[in-house]
Amino acid sequence: MIPTVNDTEEEIGAIAAFAKSLGTVKEMHLLPYHRIGSDKYAGLGRTYTMAHIQPPPREQMERLLAVVNRAGLRGQIGG
């Protein structure tokens, strides 16, 4: 989940509905955006263009998890 990119209930609901429609998908993992690799950009002399993006709060991830569960998939936060 990347804030401002794909972190809305509507977006996750659409992805979950599509996954469910395939018939073979039973679960969906929600992976929150993190900045773990951002220091590597400095080491490479590159600009980290997503420095302004903050990881999503746990409360938002829980709301998105509920959307996945309502779609009929087993949801999980993290891998």
C-alpha positions in Angstrom: 0.0 0.0 0.0 1.5 3.3 -1.1 -0.2 6.4 0.3 -1.6 8.6 -2.5 -1.2 5.8 -5.1 -3.3 2.8 -4.1 -4.3 3.2 -0.5 -8.1 3.9 -0.7 -10.8 1.5 0.3 -12.2 1.7 -3.3 -8.9 0.7 -4.8 -8.3 -2.2 -2.5 -12.0 -3.2 -2.8 -11.6 -3.4 -6.6 -8.4 -5.4 -6.4 -9.9 -7.8 -3.9 -13.1 -8.2 -6.0 -11.0 -8.9 -9.1 -8.8 -11.4 -7.2 -11.9 -13.1 -5.8 -13.5 -13.3 -9.3 -10.5 -15.4 -10.5 -11.8 -18.3 -8.4 -8.3 -19.5 -7.4 -7.2 -16.6 -5.1 -8.1 -17.3 -1.5 -6.0 -14.7 0.4 -4.5 -11.3 -0.1 -1.6 -9.8 1.7 -1.5 -6.1 2.2 2.1 -4.9 2.2 2.5 -1.4 3.7 4.9 1.0 2.0 8.2 1.4 3.9 11.4 3.4 3.5 13.9 0.6 4.3 15.8 1.0 1.0 15.8 4.8 0.8 19.3 5.1 2.1 20.6 3.1 -0.8 19.6 5.9 -3.1 22.0 8.3 -1.4 24.8 5.7 -1.6 24.1 5.5 -5.4 24.0 9.3 -5.7 20.4 9.2 -6.7 17.4 11.2 -5.5 14.8 9.2 -3.6 11.7 10.7 -5.2 9.3 9.2 -2.6 10.9 10.9 0.4 7.7 12.9 1.0 5.6 9.7 1.3 5.0 8.4 4.9 4.3 4.7 5.7 0.5 4.2 6.2 -0.7 4.2 9.8 -1.7 0.9 11.4 -5.4 2.1 11.6 -5.6 2.6 7.9 -4.1 -0.8 7.2 -6.7 -2.3 9.5 -9.5 -0.5 7.5 -8.1 -1.9 4.2 -7.8 -5.3 5.7 -11.5 -5.2 6.6 -12.3 -4.4 2.9 -10.3 -7.5 1.8 -12.1 -9.7 4.3 -15.5 -8.3 3.3 -14.7 -9.3 -0.3 -14.5 -12.9 0.9 -10.7 -13.3 0.9 -8.5 -14.1 3.9 -6.6 -10.9 4.5 -3.3 -10.3 6.2 -1.1 -7.3 6.8 2.4 -8.0 5.8 3.9 -11.0 4.1 
